[in-house]
């Protein structure tokens, strides 16, 4: 039996040592460039000192400090997210560990009326049962917290404030309970102590709920401002596209007019007048290097606008359009194209070999939009979520969201990839 008790103690220590790194890994996520076998090795190396800690260190504050140092070191080397998120994850683990200990020790001992000396005695049946109950409660608390954290995008600062409030309340409750167990209070005060502790919990919960509501309202306000700013930007883009479309339509009309005049002058062999008309058209009408890519004036307006921007920044712009775009999807496609090309051109400003390629074609029943730009280093490795790299993140980073939103509205597919130093975005939209 003694062997069984020793094994249970050892397994409990190993679980405590492993759960910490696993818990913070699930909250922060592994760094993309870290290989899985290196990550597993790092996790095991971190778990070893944590598993042996309780055997060699009996002072609780030192145990907490060692847990914090080991887990922070592991998170900095192997895990993703910022330092604030990592600190938050390590802090939460220590809180979960402490809460589970308090709940099990105080709860189970008082429910079953076990003697404290028997529970603390190594090799007792009560201690083995207590260890099993504690590991089950600890695992459940970890699972519930990770599930809730994944479902609710609550800022880690809000979590820290909430946890500190709960820990403060539990600490006060633990002090009151400890004073009662030491017979400092008599039995006549038991009701008052229970009411006081419950009141502290209720106040804490009420404050946390109010704080959460206020934070949500602030988030909604911020999101509203972001959406309003983005909507204004989209409206300006649409107005610009419509203006370019009108100019393109006028240009097409004028070119037809010039063609009729040139045809008549060719019949009369009046070549000097033809040359004069052609010079006038080039100088006055084609001053913006307008090119007609498609039969759609609106799409031409977008492509020509981006062509002029590319020429301004010395970016090679290759365009291939081999199909027409359904009229009901034209506006959405033009806005998507404008955002895609803006992102591609912006990225090329930092490259030595500046080139953007745009292809639009029909593939069976799908409209395929292909946009690529040259890259010297992998974008997806350094920034897999394609978060904007501009300083003012509140005012930027909406182009990609707008593209994805409009593609979904058209029941389409949005795909990002890299191939041979090219960053590629492909969009497939039902043609009909």
Secondary structure, 3 states (H helix, E strand, C coil): CHHHHHHHHHHHHHHHHHHHHHHHHHHHCECCCCCHHHHHHHHHHHHHHHHHHHHHCCCHHHHHHHHHHHHHHHHHHHECCCHHHHHHHHHHHHHHHHHHHHHHHHHHHHHHCCCHHHHHCCCCHHHHHHHHHHHHHHHHHHHHHHHHHHHCCCCHHHHHHHHHHHHHHHHHHHHHHHHHHCCCCCHHHHHHHHHHHHHHHHHHHHHHHHHHHHHHHHHHHHHHHHHHHHHHHHHHHHHHHHHHHHHHHHHHHHHHHHHHHHHHHHHHCCHHHHHHHHHHHHHHHCCCCCCCCCCCHHHHHHHHHHHHHHHHCCCEEEEEECCCCCHHHHHHHHHHHHHHHHHHHHHHCCCCCCEEEEEEEEECCEEEEEEEEECCCCHHHHCCCCCCCCCCCCCCCHHHHHHHHHHHHCCCEEEEEECCCEEEEEEEEECC
